[in-house]
Amino acid sequence: MTEPIVFYDIPANVKGTAWSGNTLKARFALNVKGLPYKTVWVEYPDIARTCQELGVGPTGKWPDTGLPMYTLPVIYDPSTKTAVAESLAIARYLDATYPDTPRLIPEGTEAFQEATLFALGNSMGPIARLIMPSAYTRLNEASKAYFKDRRQAVLGGGDLEEWSPPGSAVRRQQWKEVEAAFGVIATWLDAGGKGNKFFMGDKITFADMMLAGRIFWMKRVLGDESEEWKKVETWHGGRWARLIEALEWL
């Protein structure tokens, strides 16, 4: 590799700037691989144009309009002149292109990684309406209107800023549902051995990066010192605080 990979991410006013659970997965992957990269920060309204300029296709369709949905993360590898979108596709590309670095998707676990992506999406559904309003407040002004419009269109339910009012019964119920979802995930981790740090024991794989992306998203959006985040750290015997500690180097 003669030039660093270019990593396209979304900025916010959080510690370390990186915050998005989706893009963090790919950032973790690059860090585990030990590959040099540089970050280009892209505000939400500029994502589609950036992807199109790179020749990267949409990763889906907007459910309200049916129009193409362009998303980050995206990487551009100048060594191969290749651009790749979507975190799992990026992980596959990095494994194939840089086989002498630590594998993100161990041989024979492709189906497991896909299943984990699907299962995490289903089990952690309640987290969106709880955390999205806080995420909105962390964004730069250039991104706020776009973020709000698109999240309201996809998730529905009126004004995003009213989805989870602080101190409300609605928010308390949301936290109960999120804690229960994390309890389910804890049983998955324990299936291979009580107290397993990672899905495959002591070996980190992309499945752990998918989970860690969600957890770091919560931490960075809520804030390290917020009472709500401190409570999350105590859940399930402090398991999630230990996971954060194990992956803080990423």
MOPENOR-V716958 format. One record per residue. RES is the residue in one small letter. OMEGA is omega as a letter, one per 20 degrees, with the letter a starting at -180 (NA if undefined). BURIAL is b if it has 9 or more other ideal C-beta (glycine too) atoms within 8 Angstrom, else e. Layout:
RES:OMEGA:BURIAL
RES:OMEGA:BURIAL
This chain:
m:a:e
t:r:e
e:r:e
p:r:b
i:r:b
v:a:b
f:a:b
y:a:b
d:a:b
i:a:b
p:r:b
a:a:b
n:r:e
v:r:b
k:r:e
g:r:e
t:r:e
a:a:b
w:a:b
s:r:b
g:r:b
n:a:b
t:r:b
l:r:b
k:a:b
a:r:b
r:r:b
f:a:b
a:r:b
l:a:b
n:r:b
v:r:b
k:a:b
g:a:e
l:r:b
p:r:e
y:r:b
k:a:e
t:r:e
v:a:e
w:a:e
v:r:b
e:a:b
y:a:b
p:a:e
d:a:e
i:a:b
a:a:e
r:a:e
t:r:b
c:a:b
q:r:b
e:r:e
l:a:b
g:r:e
v:a:b
g:r:e
p:r:b
t:r:e
g:r:e
k:r:b
w:a:b
p:a:e
d:a:e
t:a:e
g:r:e
l:a:e
p:r:b
m:r:b
y:a:b
t:r:b
l:j:b
p:r:b
v:r:b
i:r:b
y:a:b
d:a:b
p:r:b
s:a:e
t:a:e
k:a:e
t:r:e
a:a:b
v:r:b
a:r:b
e:a:b
s:a:b
l:r:b
a:r:b
i:r:b
a:r:b
r:a:b
y:a:b
l:r:b
d:a:b
a:a:e
t:a:b
y:a:b
p:a:e
d:r:e
t:a:b
p:a:e
r:r:b
l:a:b
i:a:b
p:a:e
e:r:e
g:a:e
t:a:b
e:a:e
a:r:e
f:r:b
q:r:b
e:a:b
a:r:e
t:r:b
l:a:b
f:a:e
a:r:b
l:r:b
g:a:e
n:a:e
s:a:b
m:r:b
g:a:e
p:a:b
i:a:b
a:a:e
r:r:b
l:a:b
i:a:b
m:r:b
p:r:b
s:r:b
a:a:b
y:a:b
t:a:e
r:a:b
l:r:b
n:a:b
e:a:e
a:a:e
s:a:b
k:a:b
a:r:e
y:a:b
f:a:b
k:a:b
d:a:e
r:r:b
r:r:b
q:r:b
a:a:b
v:a:b
l:r:b
g:r:e
g:r:e
g:a:e
d:a:e
l:a:b
e:r:e
e:a:e
w:a:b
s:a:b
p:r:e
p:r:e
g:a:e
s:r:e
a:r:e
v:a:b
r:r:b
r:r:e
q:r:e
q:r:b
w:r:b
k:a:e
e:r:b
v:r:b
e:r:b
a:r:e
a:r:b
f:r:b
g:r:b
v:a:b
i:r:b
a:r:b
t:r:e
w:a:b
l:a:b
d:a:b
a:a:e
g:a:e
g:a:e
k:r:e
g:r:e
n:r:b
k:a:b
f:a:b
f:a:b
m:r:b
g:a:e
d:a:e
k:r:e
i:r:e
t:a:b
f:r:b
a:r:b
d:r:b
m:r:b
m:r:b
l:a:b
a:r:b
g:r:b
r:a:b
i:r:b
f:r:b
w:r:b
m:a:b
k:a:b
r:r:b
v:a:b
l:a:b
g:a:e
d:a:e
e:a:e
s:r:e
e:a:e
e:r:e
w:r:b
k:r:b
k:r:e
v:a:b
e:a:b
t:a:e
w:r:b
h:r:e
g:r:e
g:a:b
r:a:b
w:r:b
a:r:b
r:r:b
l:r:b
i:a:b
e:a:e
a:a:e
l:a:b
e:r:e
w:r:e
l:NA:b
